[in-house]
Amino acid sequence: MKMTGTLAIVGFGLSTIGPGIATGLIFAAYINGLARQPEARGLLQPIAFLGFALAEALALFGLVLAFVLK
Amino acid sequence: MISQSATPTNPGFVPPGAKDFQFPPIWGDSIYLTKPVILIGLSVVIISSFLLAATRNKAVVPGRLQFAGEGVYTLVRNTLGRDVIGPEYLKFVPLLFSIFCFILVNNIFGIVPLIQFPTMSHIGFPVAVMIFSYVTYHYIGVEKHGLVKYLKDICFMPGIPKPVYLILTPVEILTYFVTRPLTLSLRLFANMFAGHLLLLVFAFGGEYLISSGLIMKVLGVFSFGMAVGLSFFELGIQCLQAYIFTLLSALYIAGALAEGH
């Protein structure tokens, strides 16, 4: 079987593992916090989304590198 | 099974890539006047006319436009300015507000029908916005503490055991002068690039499937539906990225203002 494509995409797949786990942990902590103290939503939400965006960016750097390193 | 082999009449599915972000020149053969440049100009026109319209008939009980304008301004001033920077926040609000509006409008271009291109998915534009934030936080740091003390605080954070400086100093220098600007601009660029690519995959895929066999047509419609659904997901990401960029700029400014960083 002949496969074509770039190995860089596999690298991108690998680079999403860490951010994937990180995003899961962030939202797990967020949901935990909400379950314990529902009135803290206003305080927790921006922090959760900031953390999510910071972690997600790492996966996207992988995507950019997959395109750059042909 | 689903993939079809390429034939002369059917070239097979061509996946979208970085080439779909390159636009031909609009007028003549000037390489500078392309779609993103037009969109940047358009965004400035949109923002200024919106803000002028929102503030023209100022009233104590705000009208609809004034309410929208004040809502955006209040968000930036209170949650990004006051809560992050602290007592000296007021003089940075214009900068933060401009950055926020500029990035927000340019990102939302990505899902506006007929425009459908987020300007910030060209790396040059986030870098240009980043330079404002980068220069500002270094400038005010130097202005507040003086050049020597500012650099000394960056290199040797006070209140830390001496041997730790061996590791901390290179990391801190790298953080302040390389990683911060790099990640600030790359994060915005990569998010917009990836988001636009995602939409392209579903739109191109739908187009290709609809032009294929009968069963594929159904899948093609589904693919277009996904593209529409993901557009709304993208709207969330686009607003979030504008917010994150401004928030991090505010955090860096707050860091430069703080004593001993």
Chai-1 contact restraints between the chains, C-beta under 6 A:
chainA,res_idxA,chainB,res_idxB,connection_type,confidence,min_distance_angstrom,max_distance_angstrom,comment,restraint_id
A,A53,B,L240,contact,1.0,0.0,6.0,A-B,restraint_1
A,A53,B,I244,contact,1.0,0.0,6.0,A-B,restraint_2
A,A57,B,R187,contact,1.0,0.0,6.0,A-B,restraint_3
A,L60,B,A190,contact,1.0,0.0,6.0,A-B,restraint_4
A,L60,B,N191,contact,1.0,0.0,6.0,A-B,restraint_5
A,L60,B,A194,contact,1.0,0.0,6.0,A-B,restraint_6
A,F61,B,A190,contact,1.0,0.0,6.0,A-B,restraint_7
A,L63,B,A194,contact,1.0,0.0,6.0,A-B,restraint_8
A,V64,B,A190,contact,1.0,0.0,6.0,A-B,restraint_9
A,F67,B,A18,contact,1.0,0.0,6.0,A-B,restraint_10
